[in-house]
Amino acid sequence: MIWQALKPYRFQVVAGLGALVVVDILEVIPPVLLKFAVDVVTARGPVSQLYWIAGVYLLVAAFQALG
């Protein structure tokens, strides 16, 4: 019954659900990146890895700011 009512709005429903998935993924990435950064620092890994992690972190933050 609900699907009949939503049928004219299929695109909006699919787009909304897709946006919800993207936002949820973007919310999970920063803590994972922070874990990787801490692991690199505590293992005395190369600083170049920290630059990559920081760059990805900033990219994710930019995408979150757009939303």
C-alpha positions, 0 to 999 in steps of 0.5 A: 500500500505504501509503495503505491503511494510512493510510486510517483516519487520513486526517484526522490525516494531512491535519491534520499536513501542513497544520500542517507547511505553516503552520509552514514559512510562519511560519518564513519570514516573520520574515526577510522582515519584517526585510528590509522593516524594514531597507529602510524605515530605509535609505530613510528611510521613514515610521516608521509603516511600521516600526510595521506591520512590528513589529506583524506581526512580533510577531503571527507570533512569538505564533503561533510561540509557540503552536506 
